[in-house]
Amino acid sequence: MKKVFKIVITVILIALVLIPLGYFVVYPNYNKVIGPIKRFDIQRSAKELTFQLLTELVPTKDKVLGVAIQSPNNTSIEESISKDTVLESKVLEELGTKILINSIEVEGLVYEGLDSHTMNKGFWHFPISSLPGQKGNIVIIGHRYLKLPPNKDTFFNLDKVKVGDRIEVVQSNTQFTYIVTESKVVEKNDISVLADYSDWRITLITCSPLWSSKERLVIVGKLDKLYKNT
């Protein structure tokens, strides 16, 4: 009887230690610890392995990962940028601009450059598009497979964004909130998504469908002026 009593007391004491430990250690790191476990999928892992093997063979990695958008006359997105375009300064990088989409655990820095190789560093701000908070269309283009979850600086899960979700553009001196209004897939030669508009919007672009660069996944958000800081 005494032995049973000791076992019960021991179990209770261990529980009293582990429960608070779990709450203060595991819970604050839920997304880092539990998130990857919940998202683990054998089928997806197999696809990832297959993708890595195939990109080492054929086609080339750049061809598979590329998100070059082409117009009907086969002008690529880079060729649509005038040769006279000059980046006098990298304002977005100086302000430490980040894109955050909490609903799909996306967070990454925005980089500026005149060609798509900029995406190898992070999310690429299309250089002739508007700046955050400005009237017009701010276009952000990103790789979908260069990095995989649980990395956050990737558009791998961009297809899981829903209308009503928030896209946060955070800078050192301000923050803008865009509300997702549209999610669509377009042909890769559809450059209308790059057009300037008379409203305040953000357009996120990546490859589609998953593990392919056949089409383009486009997410459109409109600036929520209630959250606009000036």
TADAQUI-V76211 format. One record per residue. RES is the residue in one letter. PSI is psi in whole degrees, 0 to 359 (none if undefined). NEAR is the number of other C-alpha atoms within 12 Angstrom. Layout:
res->[RES;RES]
psi->[PSI;PSI]
near->[NEAR;NEAR]
//
This chain:
res->[M;K;K;V;F;K;I;V;I;T;V;I;L;I;A;L;V;L;I;P;L;G;Y;F;V;V;Y;P;N;Y;N;K;V;I;G;P;I;K;R;F;D;I;Q;R;S;A;K;E;L;T;F;Q;L;L;T;E;L;V;P;T;K;D;K;V;L;G;V;A;I;Q;S;P;N;N;T;S;I;E;E;S;I;S;K;D;T;V;L;E;S;K;V;L;E;E;L;G;T;K;I;L;I;N;S;I;E;V;E;G;L;V;Y;E;G;L;D;S;H;T;M;N;K;G;F;W;H;F;P;I;S;S;L;P;G;Q;K;G;N;I;V;I;I;G;H;R;Y;L;K;L;P;P;N;K;D;T;F;F;N;L;D;K;V;K;V;G;D;R;I;E;V;V;Q;S;N;T;Q;F;T;Y;I;V;T;E;S;K;V;V;E;K;N;D;I;S;V;L;A;D;Y;S;D;W;R;I;T;L;I;T;C;S;P;L;W;S;S;K;E;R;L;V;I;V;G;K;L;D;K;L;Y;K;N;T]
psi->[316;324;317;317;318;321;316;314;319;316;316;316;319;318;320;333;315;322;308;323;317;322;316;340;308;313;313;337;29;311;328;326;306;323;306;326;317;326;353;130;123;318;316;321;322;320;320;317;316;316;316;320;316;320;343;340;273;148;185;156;317;324;321;320;343;147;28;125;134;147;171;332;21;26;123;168;324;323;341;351;123;143;342;354;131;136;97;328;156;78;316;321;322;327;1;41;132;150;129;129;93;330;336;16;49;132;122;158;150;131;158;141;170;4;166;349;343;332;342;341;330;207;135;123;116;117;334;15;171;169;158;133;347;158;135;206;110;120;124;125;138;155;154;335;352;322;146;153;146;8;141;340;61;151;24;316;21;333;349;358;139;155;131;341;158;138;116;132;110;130;170;334;1;175;139;139;125;137;125;125;345;141;125;163;130;164;150;349;11;99;8;335;347;351;153;147;166;5;188;106;163;140;121;135;137;183;155;151;181;136;27;159;24;319;186;131;128;126;127;134;148;142;127;102;341;336;5;125;134;none]
near->[7;8;9;10;11;12;13;14;14;14;15;14;14;15;14;14;15;15;16;14;14;17;14;13;16;17;16;14;14;16;22;19;17;16;21;19;14;14;20;17;14;12;11;17;16;13;19;24;17;16;25;23;15;17;22;15;13;14;17;15;22;20;19;29;34;37;44;36;36;26;20;14;13;16;18;22;33;27;20;27;22;16;13;11;17;15;21;11;13;20;20;33;25;16;22;21;32;34;42;32;33;23;23;28;31;34;30;34;34;40;36;36;31;27;30;33;25;25;36;27;24;33;40;41;42;42;35;29;32;26;31;40;31;25;19;25;33;41;40;47;48;47;44;39;37;32;25;29;30;24;23;34;36;39;45;35;35;44;28;22;31;24;20;21;27;31;41;34;43;29;26;16;16;20;27;35;33;39;32;30;24;25;27;29;26;25;26;32;25;26;30;21;38;37;22;23;21;13;21;29;39;46;45;47;46;46;39;32;25;28;30;26;30;24;28;40;38;40;43;37;38;37;33;26;19;13;20;22;18;12]
//
